[in-house]
Amino acid sequence: MGPKDLHSFISMLENSGDLSRIKCQVDTNLELAAIVDRVCKNDEGGKALLFENVLGSNLRIAANLFGSRQRMAACFGVHDIETISEKIRHDLAETKESASAEILDKLTRLPEFAAVNVANAPWQELDLTAQGLDVIPALRSWPGDGGRYLTMGQVFTSHPVTGEINCGLYRVQLADRHRALLRCHPGSGGAGHIKAWHDMGEAMPVAIALGGPPALTCTASVSLPQNISEVNFVGYLMDSALAMSTSKTSQLSVPAEAEIVVEGRIFPGETMPEGPFGNHTGYYAPRSPAPVLRVESLSMKQNAIYPCTVVGPPPMENIHLARTSERFLLPLLQHDYPWVRDVHMPAESIFHRVALVHVADDCGSGLEEIQDALKSSMLLKGSKLIILLDQELDRLEQKKIYWQLINSLGQSEKVMGEVVDARTKSGVKVLQAEMILKMIDARWKEYGL
C-alpha cells in the first residue's frame, strides 16, 4: 500500500534518507527553483526537498518528490515500478478477446476500485477564499516567466453530458488573487471538457487539488485511454479505493487528503495572455491566450504543505513521471501488438515521444502497418520520431543505435513519416571470418601488440 497523503509520503522519504530539509529562508522568486534545478541535475535525480522557511509564507514547500525511479515506485507501495507494469500486463493477458483499452475500462469499473466518498475532509479545515491565491507560495522559476505558476495541481473537470471525469496535470498561472489561467494541451481531456461546456454556452466547474495520494499525482500525468478514470485506475493499481470528497462549489470530487483545493469556473470566451513559461525544451513557451479560471473557493489543511515541480531542460523531476507513464502504457501497446518487445524513450526527448522500439523478429508486418499501429497507441501517439530496432534495448549502446539509425536514413524503404526502420536484418553483415579471429587470438602475443 502506498502513502495516502503528502505528509506520510514525506515521512517515508525521510525515514529512508531520501529527503533533505532546507531550514534557511528561501525566496519563491527564482531562488527556490534554482536550488531544485541544481538538485535534479545530480546523479539519480537528487533527494526530495522540503523548504521549511519560505519568504512571505507560512506554508512549507515540497519539491522533487518524484525525482527518482525509487520514489516513483514508493508512491504505489512497491520496490520497482515494473511490478505495476507486470500487474497490468498479467491482467490484460487474462482476457484475450478484447482490445487493451476495453479490458482496462472493465477492470477499473469494478466496484471495489470506485472512490469512497468522505465528508468533512481535512482540506476543508481552513477557508481562505478571501485571501485567495495570494496565500499559495507558487514559484516563478525562470527569469522570463510571465508570472507565478502552480505546476503540480491535479485539475479535475467533467464532461457536461456524459459526466466523464478527467484528472490532469496542467500548468496554472496565477493572474491575481481570484483569477488564474489554465493551460490544457490540445487533445487533452481537460481541453475537450472546456470545449464541450463552452459549446453549450455554460461555464465549466474546475477543482484543483494540491497534494493527496502521491499515486494519483503520478497518474494524472498519464495519457490514459478515453473514459478511464484516473481515480479508479489508481484504485485498481493499488487494489484499494481512493478516498474522495465533494468540492464546495460543484459536484466535482477531489482527494480527501489533499493539502490545498482551489475551485472555480471558466466562462465561455474569457481569456487572458498566459506565459511565457520556461519549458522542458530549454526555451520559453510563448505568451498566448488561455482560459481564465475565476476562483470561487480556496481551502486547505491546518498544516498544509504546498507541492510543486520545476520544469526546464532535462534531467528534471518530470522525466521520472514520464518514464512511469511509459511503463504503465507499454503493456497496453504490447497486448494489442504482441510484436512490440520493449519501448524506451531517451530522457532528452521523452516529452516529444521520441522512442526506440524493439520489434520481434517474427513481426510479419510492413513498415506502414507498424507505423499505423504505433502512432495510434496512447503511448506513442504524436511521436516526432520512432526508431525500430531488432535487438534488446538495454543491451544496445547509444553509439550503435545512432550508427544503425544514420545508415537507415538513406534508404527510402526504411523511412515512413516519422518512423525509421533501423533493424539490421536486411543485407549482408560485414563480419570477419571465424577462423581468422581464432588464428589472431592464438598469435596475438607474436604480433607484439
Secondary structure as UniProt FT lines:
FT   HELIX           6..15
FT   TURN            16..17
FT   STRAND          19..22
FT   HELIX           31..40
FT   HELIX           43..45
FT   STRAND          48..51
FT   TURN            55..56
FT   STRAND          60..63
FT   TURN            65..66
FT   HELIX           69..75
FT   TURN            76..77
FT   HELIX           82..93
FT   HELIX           100..108
FT   HELIX           111..113
FT   STRAND          116..117
FT   HELIX           122..124
FT   STRAND          126..127
FT   TURN            129..131
FT   HELIX           132..135
FT   STRAND          139..140
FT   TURN            143..144
FT   STRAND          148..150
FT   STRAND          154..158
FT   TURN            160..162
FT   STRAND          165..169
FT   STRAND          171..176
FT   TURN            177..178
FT   STRAND          179..183
FT   TURN            186..187
FT   HELIX           189..199
FT   TURN            200..201
FT   STRAND          204..211
FT   HELIX           214..219
FT   TURN            220..221
FT   TURN            226..227
FT   HELIX           230..238
FT   STRAND          243..246
FT   STRAND          253..255
FT   TURN            256..257
FT   STRAND          258..274
FT   STRAND          277..278
FT   TURN            280..281
FT   STRAND          284..285
FT   STRAND          288..300
FT   TURN            302..303
FT   STRAND          305..308
FT   HELIX           317..336
FT   TURN            338..339
FT   STRAND          340..344
FT   HELIX           347..352
FT   STRAND          355..359
FT   TURN            361..362
FT   HELIX           367..375
FT   TURN            378..382
FT   STRAND          386..389
FT   HELIX           393..395
FT   HELIX           398..408
FT   TURN            409..410
FT   HELIX           412..414
FT   STRAND          415..416
FT   TURN            417..418
FT   STRAND          419..421
FT   HELIX           434..447
//
